Amino acid sequence: MDTHTIGYAVHVSDPLPISVTEPLPNGEGRTFQPISTTLVHGERDAVLIDPPFTVDQIEEVATWVAGRGKNLIAIVATHGHGDHWFGDNEFAERFGAPVVATAGTIAVMHRNVAARPFAWDKLWPGQIPDAPVTAVTVPDNTLDLEGHALRLVEVGHTDTEQTSVLHVPDLGLVVAGDALYNGAHMYIGESAGGGLDAWRAAISTVEALAPRHIVAGHKSKDLDDDATRVIAGTRRCLDSAETALKECSTATEFFRTMVARHPDLAYGKTLLWVGAKALYALREPGADPVAASVAAWF
């Protein structure tokens, strides 16, 4: 297979301010993670993976996509968190391409739509377009891009349930969604119980694909996509979080411990704090997981 006819490009949307005025425990203001959008392209056609979710971000990425001069044949969502797919329909309408995801991801998309009035629309009021779930599955979870197979591989629980990654064997590429992070603290707020072990299993599934390049859903613009480094860094953060959860008695202590242990992570302190609040709230008798997850943002 001639790999010169296929390539990929990444656009990283800058972190967004969040409309919550209470600062983080270290005094910093709250911002969301940078968001990675990937374009896998052939000579004529292309597939867009995980575009962003606010009106301004959508406009910026749509201009970037149009500038590549390719015919978009599909928009792929790797998982159900709204920051990676609430903008999908805008791209589908502009470029005349369907939205594609696994059946599991589509189910989680519906849950995120239900959560919009209680979380997403309060955090970014008036900034997110209408986003009904329009995603469809494709046979064998596989797309064809000018003779190159692009495979959605289900990896299970990562930072949410029923996630997938997009594997492009002819590029040695995995577009990892939130299965892996690159230069940012990880969101572990949905990892009560055995979630961290399930996440480790997901990473092993990705590693078994033998990628050379991994695009993390949240990454620093200053870091490359070297697969070995991204996998090792994500595993290191999970191990560190597991240790801190055992050592620390409060969410604030956990947050301060993780920030001190990972001074190299430039982004994601808000997601670190939100995740910690959710997990420590669930230690209270009778705590409701959904209520804890939503309340952790405010």
N, C-alpha and C positions, 0 to 999 in steps of 0.2 A: 504494500500500500504506500503510495507516495504521500509522505507527511508534509511535503512542501505546499500542498494544496489546502492545508488546514492549519489553523492557529487559534490563539485566544488573546483577548485583551480584557483588562480589568479597570473599572471606574470605581473609585472609593469616594462615597459621599461623606462630607465632613460631619462631625458630631453635632447633634441638634440640642439647643436649649430645651429644657422641660419646664412646664408651667407649674412647678412646685417651688415655693420660695424658701422652704426650710433647707439649709445647707447640709452637706454631708458631715459626718462626725469629725472630719479633719478641717472643716470650715470652707471647703470648696463648694462652688455652685454645682447644680445638677445638670449634666448633659448626657445625651444618649450616645451609644457607640457609633463610630464610623461604620458605614454599611457598604459592603462590596457587591458590585454588580458585574457579572462576567458575560462576555460575548464570545461564543465559540463560532468561528467563521470559516467557511470554505471560500472558493473563488467567487461565487455569486451569492450564496445563501448563508444564513446565520441563525443561531439559537441564543436567546437572551435568558440568563439565569438570575433569579432573585433581584429584580429591580426594587428601588426604594419606595417609600410610602407617602411622603408628604408632597403637596402640590409643587413647591419650589424644587425639591429633589427630583421629582418626576420630570419636570421641564428640563432641568440640567442634563439628566441622563438621556432623555429622548433626543436632545440636540446632539449629544455624543454619539448615540446609535445612528442617527441620520447621517452624521458626518463620516461614518465608516463606509457608507455607500453599498450596504448589503441588503438583500431581500430577507426579511425576518420570517422564518417559517414556524417558530414556536417560542412561547415564553414559558419557562419552567420554574416552578416553585419547589424548593427542596423540603420545606417543612411549613407548619401551619402558623407560626408567629407572624403577626400582621406586618411587621416592619419589612418583611421580605416578600410580601405579595399584595398588600392593599393597593399598590399602584398597578397591578397586572392588567386590569381591564382598560386603563388609560393607554397602555402600550398596545394592547390587543386592538383597540379601536384605531389608533394612529397608524399601525403597521399592518393591520389585516392578518394577524396571526392568532392561533388558538392558545389558550393557557393550558398547560399540561402539568400533572402531578400524579403521585401514587394515590390509591384509594385511601390509605391511612392518612396521608397528608391532607387530603380533601376533607376528611372527617374532622381533623383538628382545625382546619380553616373555618368551618362552620362554628366551632366553639369560640374562636377569636372574634367572629362577627357578633356573636351573642355578648361578648365581653366589651365591645366597643363603647357603649354608653357609660360603663362603669369605670373604664380605665383609659383606653386609647384616646377617646374624644375629650376626656378631661385633661389629659397630659398635653395634647396638641390640638386645642380647640380650633375648629374651622380650617385645619391644615390638611386633613385627610379626605380624599375624594370618596364618593359612594363606592362601595366595594362588595357587591354581592359575589358569592362563590360561583364562578363560571368554569373552573378547571375541569378537565376531563382526563381520563386515563388513556394510555395508548397500549397496543398489544405488546406484551412482554416488557412493558415499561421501557421501550427502546424507540429512539428516534433515528432516522437516517438523514445524515447531512452529507450530501454529495458522495454517497458510498461509504461514509464513515459512521460507525455505530456510536451513538450516545446513549448510555444505559443509566436509568435511574435505579440505584441499588438501595434497597431498604436496609437501614442500620438500626432501627428501633429507637430506644430512648437516648436522647442526648440532652439538650437543654429544654426539650419538650418531648412529647410522645410521638411515635410513628413518623420518624424523620427519615430522610433519604439523602443520598449524595448523587451527583451526576458524574459518571465515569466515562472518560474519553480515552479508550485504550491507545488509539493511534497517536495521541499527544502525550501519553503518560501523565494524564491530568485527572485530578478529582476536584470538582467544584463542590466544596464540602458543606455549604450552608453553615449551620451552627454546630456541626459535629466536631469541628476543630476551630480553635481561635488562634490569632496571630498578633501578638503585641497588645492584647487587651485582656482585662479580667473577665472571667467567665460568669455567666448567669446560671446559678445552681439552685434557684428558687423552687424548681419543680423536681428536685432530686431527693425528696424525703424517702426513707426506706432504702431500697437497694439501687437508687438511681445512679450513684457514682459508679458502682460496679457495672451496671448496664451500659453506661457511657463508655467505660473502659472497653467493654466488648464491642461497642460500635467503632471505636478507634482501631481495634484489632481487625475488624472487618475491612475498614479502609486500608489499613496497612497491607492486608493480604492482596489487595489489588495492585500492589507494587508501583504506586505512583512516583513520578519524579517531581511533579508540581502539585501543590494543593493550594487552592484559593479558599481561605477561610471567610465565612460570612461577615465577620467583624475582624478587620485587620488594620494595622498601621500602614500608611502610605510609604513609610520609610523602610519597610521590610519586604524581602523577596518572598517567593512562594516555594522555597525549598522544602520538599515533603518531609525529609528526615528531621529537619529542625522544627517544623510546625508540629509534627507528631510528638516529638520529644517535649516540646514546650507545653503542649496541651496536657500530656500525661503528668508532667511535673506540677502543673497547677492543680490538677485533680487530686494528686497525692497530698499536696500542701493543704488544700481545702479540707480533705478528710482528717488530716492531723489536727488542724486548727479547730474543727468542729468538736473533736474530742477534748481538746485542751481548754477551749474558751467557754465561759458560762453565759455570755450575753452576745447579742448581735454586734454591739459596738466593739467589744473586745475582739471578736472575730474579724470585723472590718479592719481595725487598726493592725492586727497581727498580719493579715494578708497583704495590706499595703506595705508594711515594713519588710516583709519577706520577698516582695516582688517589685522592687523599685524600677525594674526594667519595663514594666507594663505601663505604657503611656496613657492608655484609655480604659474606660469601663468601670471606674470606681462607683458610679451610680448603680450600674447593674450588680456589682459586688454587694453594695449596701442593700438594695432591694431584695436580692436573693437571700442574704443573711437574715433580714427581717422576717421574710416568709418562713424560712426553716426554723428559726428560733420561736416564732409564734406557734408553730406546729408542735412544739414541745409541751405546750399547755394542754391540760386535759380537755378533751372534747372539742379541740380546735378544728375548724372546717378548712380544708385545703384551698378551696376556691376563694373563700373570704380572706384567708391569710395572704394569698397571692395578690389579690386586688389591693388590700389595705397596705401592703408593703410599699406600694408606690407613693403613698401620700403621708 
